[in-house]
Amino acid sequence: MSGTLTAARYGKTLVRVLRVVRDGSWHNIVEYNVDVLLEGDIATSYTDADNSVVVATDSIKNITYYLAKISPHILSAERFALHLGTFFVSKYSHISKAFITIEQLRWSRIHVSEEKSPKGHAHSFFRNGDDKRLAKVEVDGSAGKDKLIGKVTAGVKDLLVLKSTGSAFEKFYRDEFTTLVEVNDRIFSTSIDLTYTFAPISIKPPSDERKLDFILPVHKGENGYAGSVWDLEVPARALAATLDIFATDESASVQATLFKMAQRVIAENALVDHVSYSLPNKHYVPVDMRYIGTDNLTPEKAEVFTPLAAPSGLITATVSRK
Ligand SMILES: O=c1[nH]c(=O)c2[nH]c(=O)[nH]c2[nH]1
């Protein structure tokens, strides 16, 4: 054989689940797209066609639905992902790591006119945006099943934003390939992908045989019990900071604005160690209207724009706590 297996992970992608949680007539819902990938002593399934080490991806899907039914953590993508990862690594002796990615789709409560409750309608929701919450979890049992480590990364993806001024791009590198002209006023639009990473946590091995219940770990940091900080406070603050900087920064470039966003997220969230952004620069170009003798090209006269479907710039960076 000329090749050797150097990496292998397998699992199920796009397990789609909507969960209704009933509290009398008051309902909560979450809709998740779940990916599960497993790592461990599975090499022979590739090299020797040995399926005895393969927990079928169909079973992985069934376990995802099972935990969606029984997990007390289902309403939080981060906690549910930790529960799911812990389940796989605890149940199967030859599985050492589980990688769970959850995309949470947006469902917001409808407010109706004759409503008594200021909290919105008890069981009716609308999709208010294509952006998704993201929770990525690695549960690592390779140091022993009683020494599980959880690594949590979370964030948002596909959040479209646009500002119609307050953005420039000047004094960039010029050579024989440069055709771009400097602009002190342009449209800035991007689709925000943001992830932030928490320090690894140790996870208590589950005791309950069937549910392999997962006890939410206590973070070692100043905030004690980490659960609500991760899945409520940090997402809200990180999103607010990102949008605030996007709106108010006099942007010198996507790069410079990205760095300011990341600095804010690090500064405001003691539990966050790393912040990453991926920001496509979605170009809108002023339409040349000289054909009707109209100036639509000089920045202060530019009012009619057309979006460029492709290509776009792509600006990425990770900022880590010092
Ligand atoms: O904010 C920007 N950063 C770039 O790196 C770049 N490159 C480019 O052509 N336009 C822009 N804008």
The ligand as a MOL file (V3000), in Angstrom:
LIG
                    3D

  0  0  0     0  0            999 V3000
M  V30 BEGIN CTAB
M  V30 COUNTS 12 13 0 0 0
M  V30 BEGIN ATOM
M  V30 1 O -11.8170 47.2880 2.9770 0
M  V30 2 C -11.2110 46.8310 1.9950 0
M  V30 3 N -10.1440 46.0190 2.1810 0
M  V30 4 C -9.4360 45.4900 1.1430 0
M  V30 5 O -8.4530 44.7170 1.3580 0
M  V30 6 C -9.8480 45.8170 -0.1510 0
M  V30 7 N -9.3860 45.4880 -1.4050 0
M  V30 8 C -10.2060 46.0840 -2.2900 0
M  V30 9 O -10.0840 45.9830 -3.5530 0
M  V30 10 N -11.1430 46.8240 -1.6550 0
M  V30 11 C -10.9510 46.6770 -0.3240 0
M  V30 12 N -11.6170 47.1620 0.7570 0
M  V30 END ATOM
M  V30 BEGIN BOND
M  V30 1 2 1 2
M  V30 2 1 2 3
M  V30 3 1 2 12
M  V30 4 1 3 4
M  V30 5 2 4 5
M  V30 6 1 4 6
M  V30 7 1 6 7
M  V30 8 2 6 11
M  V30 9 1 7 8
M  V30 10 2 8 9
M  V30 11 1 8 10
M  V30 12 1 10 11
M  V30 13 1 11 12
M  V30 END BOND
M  V30 END CTAB
M  END
